[in-house]
Amino acid sequence: MEQYTYRVAWSDIDNAFIARVIEFKSLSTHGDTADKALSALRELVKVIIEDLESKGEYVPEPLDKRFCFSTENLETLLSSKVRGV
């Protein structure tokens, strides 16, 4: 669960800290401290991943494991766009 990208911010509307994880856009938790909100979210992500895996469904890859644009990859991508490929 640590490999995912988490964000915690204070919400004046909710009067609580809201934790979100980029790779699971619909998931969020809240807490009276940032640590509680983040801890609850990490536990939720763990449960969600276990459920997805048990059903053979897609589990989102962490952002750092996804395709990265190295200089070589970027040049290849740009040259193919210029050629209309």
N, C-alpha and C positions, 0 to 999 in steps of 0.2 A: 504494500500500500504506500510505502514511502516514495516510490518512484513517480507517483502522480503529482500533478501541479496544483497545489492548494493556495487559496487566498482567504484571508480572514479580515473583515472590516466591520467597523461599528455602524449600526443602522439606527438613526434617530427615530425613524418610523416604527421600528420593532422594539426599540429600546433594549437592544441586545447585540452581541457580536454574531455576525452571520459568516459561516464558513462555506466555501464553494470549492469544487474541484473542476478544473477546466475540461478534463477528458469526459466527465459525466455531467453534461450541462443541466440536467434536470435535478441534480442532487444538491441539497443544501441543508445545513443544520444551524441551530442557534444555541447560544449559551450566554451566561452572565459574565463569563470571561472568555478571552480569545482562546486560551488553552482548552477550556471545556467544549467550545464550539468545534475546534479542530479535532479534538479527541473523538467526539461523537461522529464527526464526518468520516474520519479514518475507519472507525468501526463499521459505519454504514457502507462504505466502499468495500470493505472486506466481505460483508454479508452479500452485497450485490454481486461481486465477482464470483463468490462461491455458488450463488444461485445461477448466474449465467453459465458458468462452467458445467454445472450439473445438468443443465438443459442442452449443452452443446451449442450455446449461442455465442455470438461475437462478444469478446471482451476488448474494450478500447485499449490501444497501445498507449503507453506513456508518451508524452510529447518528445522527450529526449531519445526515444527509440524510433521515432518516425523518420522519414526521409529528410536528410539535411542537405542544404544547398552548399556544397563545397564549391570552390572556384571552378573546378572542372565540370561539375554537374550543372552549375549555373550557366557556364559558357555553352555547354551542349544544349540546354533548354532554350537559351536565347537564340542560338543559331538555328535551331529547328523552327522556332516561331518566325524568324525572319524569312526562312525558306518556305514557310507555309505548311510545314509538315504537321 
